């Protein structure tokens, strides 16, 4: 009996190793666009991406680090003393500075720090671009709260709000959040425009205790196996299938938004602009296209969201810059803007966007 159990365990272990090798091969040729093990013990206890802020939820613990790996990249991310993935900054400065708000595209998901949009702009314009972007399902509601409570304290003369239509509308939706971010502490609007109130779901931010044995084991699988990332990949596909109704055309936030999404967006932008104008700061909204946005634009022309934002900019008081037409026309090799193993911009996408924007923000 003992020999049989040992033989079974050997077979299971051998099968698991073969399965891991197969997943590694599929991942490395980008057939499976999923995460990869970092082989980093320190990642298991990292607090780089955590729901830690009582006002807006996701942020980074000051001074934290994380090694992020997929088949086409492996970078170490670091947070400064304020918790931003950025170089060390001071609150008061006489330099010309721009505060940049956004999500994973602005944080620089999958790219090295020098090749991010904000760093390329800072290098090419001589103006400081303070990066307050973060991954972790960070929508415009959170951006408005982050600006009011935190980023506005840093001296600056310009604000850039990076809108990612691909997921910002969903990130701001309470019904969607309850279904797909149910265990994540996040703010939402309740009510109707312009009489929204902020609520949090779950209603309380619970400080997470030190890692227990179960969490450590989970961390070991996350950082040392492809199997964990396959499970996350399949879970993501399932969630994506539930995000939008089945449609003939690929989903694009530029074309498939709802009126309530626009109302929430406008309310958040009004809050940012009111705060910015207290110190006569100019506000820009820059919309960032994903690959499916460019495909839809190629087929259908000017996006409805572009027209709505052009109208909103006149009403609310910001300058709107739409990168969709430019990135469509700049090259027909649209896939080159994005990482080979992921849907975020790679180095080329960040550089193309920065080259377009640098003339607007040059000192």
ABEGO torsion letter per residue (X at the ends): XAAAAAAAAAAAAAAAAAAAAAAAAAAAAGABBBBBBAGBAAAAABAABBBABAAAEBBBBBGBBBBBBBAABBBBBBBBAAGBBBBBBBABBABBBBBBBEBAAAAGBGBBAAABAAAAAAAAAGBBBBBABBBGGBBAAAAAAAAAAAAAABBBABBBBBBBAAAAAAAABAAAAAAAAAABBBBBBBEBOABBBBBBOBABBBBBBBBBAAAAAAAAAAAABAAAAAAAAAAAAAAAAAABBBBABBBBAAAABBAAAAAAAAAAAAAAAAAAAAAGBBBBBBBBBBAAAAAAAAAAEBBAAAAAAAAAAAAAGBBBBBAAAAAAAABABAAAABBAABABBBAAAAAAAAAAAAAAABX
